[in-house]
Amino acid sequence: MVRIAVDLNRCQGYAQCAFLAPEIFTMHGEEALLYDPEAAEAQRAKLAQAAAACPVQAILVDAVDVPAEAVSGAR
């Protein structure tokens, strides 16, 4: 899982993220950004492109570490 955070105070609604990763980011009206804060690992490349393309660098993309117990089922 990949965690996404957008600084909505910094976001200016350029919509580059919505263009590059429409599965995650959508514009609501002309200035309001809607996004899924937790995306699948398969979306990482698109998210990295969207974050890099943001003119005001408002997007932070971070991996979420899954505990070993959750992966292996061990306790």
Z-matrix of the N, CA and C atoms (Angstrom, degrees):
N
C 1 1.439
C 2 1.534 1 108.35
N 3 1.304 2 115.01 1 146.01
C 4 1.459 3 122.23 2 178.97
C 5 1.526 4 107.59 3 -120.44
N 6 1.313 5 115.86 4 129.07
C 7 1.466 6 120.95 5 179.02
C 8 1.526 7 108.98 6 -94.97
N 9 1.326 8 115.64 7 138.05
C 10 1.463 9 122.08 8 -178.64
C 11 1.521 10 108.14 9 -122.80
N 12 1.314 11 115.25 10 136.66
C 13 1.462 12 120.44 11 173.11
C 14 1.518 13 107.65 12 -131.48
N 15 1.323 14 115.63 13 135.90
C 16 1.460 15 120.82 14 177.80
C 17 1.526 16 107.83 15 -121.14
N 18 1.318 17 115.90 16 127.02
C 19 1.464 18 120.96 17 174.99
C 20 1.527 19 106.65 18 -78.32
N 21 1.330 20 115.54 19 97.46
C 22 1.460 21 119.92 20 -175.04
C 23 1.529 22 112.34 21 -71.35
N 24 1.318 23 117.69 22 -15.89
C 25 1.469 24 120.37 23 173.29
C 26 1.525 25 110.64 24 -74.68
N 27 1.324 26 115.54 25 -30.25
C 28 1.457 27 120.58 26 -179.91
C 29 1.531 28 112.03 27 -86.75
N 30 1.336 29 117.38 28 -32.32
C 31 1.465 30 122.57 29 -177.61
C 32 1.530 31 110.22 30 -57.86
N 33 1.325 32 115.58 31 131.94
C 34 1.462 33 121.52 32 -179.39
C 35 1.530 34 112.52 33 -110.53
N 36 1.322 35 117.11 34 4.74
C 37 1.460 36 120.89 35 176.60
C 38 1.517 37 114.98 36 76.71
N 39 1.329 38 117.85 37 28.24
C 40 1.463 39 120.42 38 177.68
C 41 1.523 40 112.39 39 -68.25
N 42 1.322 41 117.65 40 -21.97
C 43 1.470 42 125.67 41 174.24
C 44 1.522 43 114.72 42 67.51
N 45 1.314 44 118.26 43 19.58
C 46 1.459 45 119.91 44 175.66
C 47 1.527 46 110.60 45 -63.27
N 48 1.323 47 116.89 46 -36.25
C 49 1.460 48 120.87 47 178.85
C 50 1.531 49 111.08 48 -65.20
N 51 1.316 50 116.98 49 -40.83
C 52 1.466 51 121.01 50 179.67
C 53 1.526 52 111.21 51 -66.79
N 54 1.314 53 116.75 52 -31.66
C 55 1.460 54 121.20 53 177.60
C 56 1.530 55 110.58 54 -71.53
N 57 1.331 56 117.14 55 -42.19
C 58 1.465 57 121.32 56 -175.21
C 59 1.531 58 114.26 57 -84.87
N 60 1.323 59 117.30 58 -28.15
C 61 1.470 60 120.55 59 -179.20
C 62 1.536 61 109.69 60 -138.79
N 63 1.332 62 117.05 61 67.99
C 64 1.472 63 120.12 62 -176.22
C 65 1.528 64 114.03 63 -65.67
N 66 1.323 65 117.64 64 -17.53
C 67 1.461 66 120.34 65 177.63
C 68 1.525 67 111.15 66 -71.08
N 69 1.327 68 116.66 67 -22.18
C 70 1.462 69 122.23 68 -175.88
C 71 1.522 70 111.76 69 -108.52
N 72 1.333 71 117.25 70 -44.87
C 73 1.457 72 122.54 71 -174.14
C 74 1.527 73 111.27 72 -111.27
N 75 1.325 74 116.72 73 135.77
C 76 1.463 75 121.25 74 173.69
C 77 1.524 76 108.32 75 -139.47
N 78 1.306 77 114.55 76 149.51
C 79 1.453 78 119.88 77 176.21
C 80 1.518 79 108.69 78 -94.80
N 81 1.305 80 116.14 79 135.63
C 82 1.457 81 122.89 80 176.33
C 83 1.524 82 105.70 81 -112.11
N 84 1.303 83 116.21 82 103.33
C 85 1.458 84 119.57 83 -171.37
C 86 1.514 85 109.24 84 79.91
N 87 1.309 86 116.97 85 -153.54
C 88 1.462 87 120.00 86 -177.35
C 89 1.518 88 113.82 87 -93.83
N 90 1.336 89 117.87 88 -18.33
C 91 1.454 90 118.78 89 -174.46
C 92 1.523 91 115.84 90 -130.91
N 93 1.327 92 118.95 91 -12.59
C 94 1.460 93 120.80 92 -175.76
C 95 1.524 94 110.73 93 -92.34
N 96 1.323 95 116.33 94 123.42
C 97 1.457 96 122.23 95 179.62
C 98 1.520 97 109.83 96 -98.11
N 99 1.324 98 115.98 97 130.69
C 100 1.455 99 122.71 98 172.39
C 101 1.520 100 107.11 99 -112.67
N 102 1.331 101 116.47 100 140.44
C 103 1.458 102 119.26 101 179.71
C 104 1.514 103 110.94 102 -153.92
N 105 1.326 104 115.67 103 158.50
C 106 1.457 105 123.04 104 176.69
C 107 1.525 106 106.95 105 -91.25
N 108 1.331 107 119.75 106 115.47
C 109 1.465 108 120.98 107 -175.99
C 110 1.525 109 114.62 108 -70.74
N 111 1.326 110 117.67 109 -12.71
C 112 1.463 111 120.55 110 178.01
C 113 1.522 112 108.86 111 -129.80
N 114 1.309 113 115.52 112 113.32
C 115 1.466 114 121.00 113 -177.89
C 116 1.518 115 110.77 114 -112.65
N 117 1.308 116 115.09 115 161.64
C 118 1.463 117 120.98 116 177.56
C 119 1.525 118 109.99 117 -71.86
N 120 1.309 119 115.17 118 150.96
C 121 1.472 120 121.49 119 179.30
C 122 1.529 121 111.08 120 -57.28
N 123 1.323 122 117.08 121 -30.38
C 124 1.464 123 121.33 122 179.81
C 125 1.523 124 112.36 123 -63.08
N 126 1.326 125 117.00 124 -19.65
C 127 1.467 126 121.37 125 -179.63
C 128 1.529 127 112.81 126 -88.80
N 129 1.337 128 117.81 127 -1.06
C 130 1.466 129 121.61 128 -173.27
C 131 1.530 130 113.30 129 -54.02
N 132 1.309 131 119.23 130 -44.67
C 133 1.466 132 121.48 131 -177.92
C 134 1.529 133 111.18 132 -63.10
N 135 1.332 134 116.34 133 -44.97
C 136 1.462 135 119.50 134 178.61
C 137 1.522 136 111.30 135 -64.98
N 138 1.316 137 116.79 136 -38.50
C 139 1.460 138 120.74 137 178.89
C 140 1.523 139 111.17 138 -65.20
N 141 1.318 140 116.39 139 -40.59
C 142 1.466 141 119.77 140 178.43
C 143 1.529 142 110.53 141 -63.55
N 144 1.330 143 116.70 142 -40.62
C 145 1.472 144 120.26 143 177.10
C 146 1.520 145 111.05 144 -64.24
N 147 1.324 146 116.55 145 -42.56
C 148 1.462 147 120.80 146 -179.45
C 149 1.527 148 110.66 147 -64.35
N 150 1.329 149 116.88 148 -43.30
C 151 1.464 150 120.56 149 179.32
C 152 1.522 151 110.83 150 -64.17
N 153 1.327 152 117.09 151 -41.70
C 154 1.466 153 121.06 152 -179.95
C 155 1.528 154 111.73 153 -67.54
N 156 1.328 155 116.93 154 -31.29
C 157 1.464 156 120.79 155 -177.49
C 158 1.526 157 113.22 156 -81.58
N 159 1.319 158 117.48 157 -12.33
C 160 1.472 159 120.09 158 -178.44
C 161 1.533 160 109.33 159 -66.15
N 162 1.340 161 117.95 160 117.81
C 163 1.466 162 120.69 161 -176.60
C 164 1.522 163 114.08 162 -63.01
N 165 1.337 164 117.34 163 -23.97
C 166 1.468 165 120.08 164 -178.45
C 167 1.531 166 112.07 165 -110.70
N 168 1.352 167 116.53 166 8.53
C 169 1.469 168 123.07 167 177.94
C 170 1.537 169 111.79 168 51.49
N 171 1.326 170 115.83 169 51.11
C 172 1.462 171 121.69 170 -177.87
C 173 1.529 172 113.28 171 -90.66
N 174 1.344 173 117.88 172 -6.22
C 175 1.467 174 121.38 173 -173.96
C 176 1.522 175 110.68 174 -107.07
N 177 1.326 176 115.81 175 129.60
C 178 1.456 177 122.37 176 174.82
C 179 1.521 178 107.68 177 -115.85
N 180 1.326 179 116.61 178 126.97
C 181 1.464 180 122.53 179 179.03
C 182 1.518 181 107.24 180 -115.89
N 183 1.341 182 116.46 181 127.09
C 184 1.456 183 120.84 182 -175.98
C 185 1.519 184 109.37 183 -139.68
N 186 1.320 185 116.90 184 140.34
C 187 1.459 186 121.01 185 176.93
C 188 1.519 187 109.32 186 -77.92
N 189 1.304 188 115.65 187 148.42
C 190 1.458 189 121.48 188 176.05
C 191 1.514 190 106.65 189 -108.29
N 192 1.317 191 116.25 190 122.84
C 193 1.465 192 120.44 191 177.91
C 194 1.524 193 109.22 192 -76.21
N 195 1.322 194 115.47 193 130.44
C 196 1.458 195 121.35 194 177.65
C 197 1.523 196 106.91 195 -94.33
N 198 1.341 197 118.22 196 126.91
C 199 1.465 198 120.65 197 179.29
C 200 1.523 199 110.96 198 -56.88
N 201 1.332 200 116.24 199 145.69
C 202 1.453 201 121.69 200 -178.57
C 203 1.525 202 111.66 201 -58.66
N 204 1.333 203 117.51 202 -33.42
C 205 1.459 204 121.13 203 179.73
C 206 1.535 205 110.71 204 -62.26
N 207 1.319 206 116.44 205 -37.41
C 208 1.458 207 120.09 206 -178.77
C 209 1.514 208 111.49 207 -69.52
N 210 1.309 209 116.98 208 -31.65
C 211 1.460 210 120.99 209 -179.03
C 212 1.517 211 111.42 210 -79.66
N 213 1.345 212 116.32 211 -48.22
C 214 1.461 213 120.30 212 -174.08
C 215 1.526 214 113.41 213 -90.51
N 216 1.329 215 116.97 214 -17.06
C 217 1.451 216 119.70 215 -176.41
C 218 1.525 217 112.44 216 81.38
N 219 1.351 218 117.15 217 1.95
C 220 1.468 219 121.63 218 -179.61
C 221 1.522 220 110.36 219 -75.19
N 222 1.331 221 114.36 220 156.91
C 223 1.483 222 119.38 221 176.84
C 224 1.483 223 110.34 222 -126.63
